[in-house]
């Protein structure tokens, strides 16, 4: 559920950018040079994951060029070349260079007007800040907080004013399926510090996890560090160990290596879950569990335009209440909402069905069941509408970046007044972040890392919420997406709803004005992580 760190590899960058509607282009002039460490003048070894990317500029004044064209892994001596035919000239282009623990660097945009060569070396400076000794939570207090710790070291030659915040993605059986929120030091305020050249400091930070986490629920916690008041220019994005709830107020951290090993062991059997009923199949003599997903308000199957789907999940432990591992492919539900599981193909373990649909119905979860051991032959998942729904979004279109405000209409679908907390997240996929990407809550009035907005919605009524996007710190060429969370005012770890509000792109024209356009984000594939 948690949005992963954007990959450095060329192929994965191309995939990420395709989400934003940015396609690779067919070129005619050579661009070549050498990627190397600025201090040692040495080329990077393979374990440093060196990479050079060629990007095309969308607008004449952009300082970041978002359109991925081609990528290359430098040779052993650091040399690279984008040969004629690999990009489409003429135009304005930019080179991006990266290597482990070094600044993610881009060249100044340059113009290609013909078939002339463009020699361009790319020296990379060491990142001025390092994070180590990342310790995750172990115990949740009565208020729902736990503590993480980490050590920051300034390896640069100048003193730095910094800010740090922790992004928490908690996943459990809530209507939104997950909740993502930022905390500073227990009061939503970011931690601020000054770190002298060559100095290091160990920080302990209180993080809100949640007051009632069922056994098996988990939280993915990420640390961001940026220059003071400039979250869009993050220097660090580090993942702390994921923590699992024991259901008794304690948490069990699991290392990234253990996470990866478990993911590799995840079973991917074909034919586990299928549409319809087993009685219509010739192999019906096998053991099946039949199911159906219905809308609570109509008693009928969900309309296909809401893309209803189910997925089979497996648990880590035999007594978990929440299962987190996807087994096989998700299933798009048919018009009657019926599906079945082939129990004979399931390895022994504890399982759960997760049902989801676009917007109006959120997610719903079955009770866990054991194989072998279940005596049930059928189950019905009834999906209530989310308490607060999104009716409409008025997005910016070619609007000066400082004037961009997002207006979204929320509707209370229940029969009683609802007081909820709202917060808007900005994911900067392409920005000046040395971490490659950055995620932060823009809070009230569009201010980065601000407090959530509290709104009371009368029963059955709508309300328009207008929020400044806070994009003024991003240069032309930046891209990313926006997401909105709506949670119980008493517990932001319990999200009532989650909405993708759209992709944004900034461009700077000949007049020097940076403008932003926000487009609806394409729907995720059925069964994909939300």
BELSULRA-V603695 format. One record per backbone hydrogen bond with DSSP energy under -1.0 kcal/mol. CO is the residue of the C=O (numbers start at 0). NH is the residue of the N-H. Records with the same first field share a line. If there is no record, write none. Layout:
# BELSULRA-V603695
CO=NH ; NH
This chain:
# BELSULRA-V603695
8=12
9=13
10=14
11=15
12=16
13=17
16=21
17=20
26=84
29=117
30=81
31=119
32=79
33=121
35=123
36=40
41=36
44=47
45=48
47=99
50=97
51=71
52=95
53=68 ; 69
54=93
55=66
58=61
66=55
69=53
71=51
74=77
77=34
78=74
79=32
81=30
82=85
90=111
91=56
92=109
93=54
94=106
95=52
96=104
97=50
98=101
100=126
104=96
109=92
111=90
117=31
121=35
123=37
124=102
127=154 ; 155
129=152
131=150
134=148
137=250
140=143
143=208 ; 209
144=140
145=206
147=204
148=134
149=202
150=131
151=200
152=129
153=197
159=194
160=227
161=192
162=225
163=190
164=223
165=182
166=221
167=180
168=219
169=178
170=217
171=173
173=176
174=362
176=171
178=169
180=167
182=165
190=163
192=161
194=159
195=198
198=153
200=151
202=149
204=147
205=185
206=145
213=216
214=320 ; 321
216=244
217=170
218=242
219=168
220=239
221=166
222=237
223=164
224=234 ; 235
225=162
226=229
229=232
233=433 ; 434
235=224
237=222
241=253
242=218
243=251
244=215
248=139
249=245
251=243
254=258
255=259
256=260
257=261
258=262
259=263
260=264
271=341
273=339
276=279
277=280
280=283
282=285
286=342 ; 343
288=340
289=378
290=338
291=380
293=382
294=298
299=294
302=305
303=306
305=357
307=332
308=355
309=330
310=353
311=326
312=351
313=324
316=319
324=313
330=309
333=336
336=292
337=275
338=290
339=273
340=288 ; 342
341=344
342=345
348=370
349=314
350=368
351=312
352=365
353=310
354=363
355=308
358=361
359=385
361=356
363=354
368=350
369=373
370=348
376=289
378=291
380=293
382=295
386=412
388=410
391=408
393=406
395=517
398=515
399=402
403=468
405=466
406=393
407=464
408=390 ; 391
409=462
410=388
417=456
418=488
419=454
420=486
421=452
422=484
423=441
424=482
425=439
426=428 ; 480
427=437
429=478
432=435
437=427
439=425
440=448
442=445
443=446
452=421
454=419
456=417
457=460
460=411
462=409
464=407
466=405
470=473
474=477
475=62 ; 63
477=505
478=428 ; 429
479=503
480=426
481=500 ; 501
482=424
483=498
484=422
485=495 ; 496
486=420
487=490
490=493
493=487
494=175
496=485
498=483
501=481
502=518
503=479
504=516
505=476
506=514
507=60
508=511
512=508
513=400
514=506
515=398
516=504
518=502
524=527
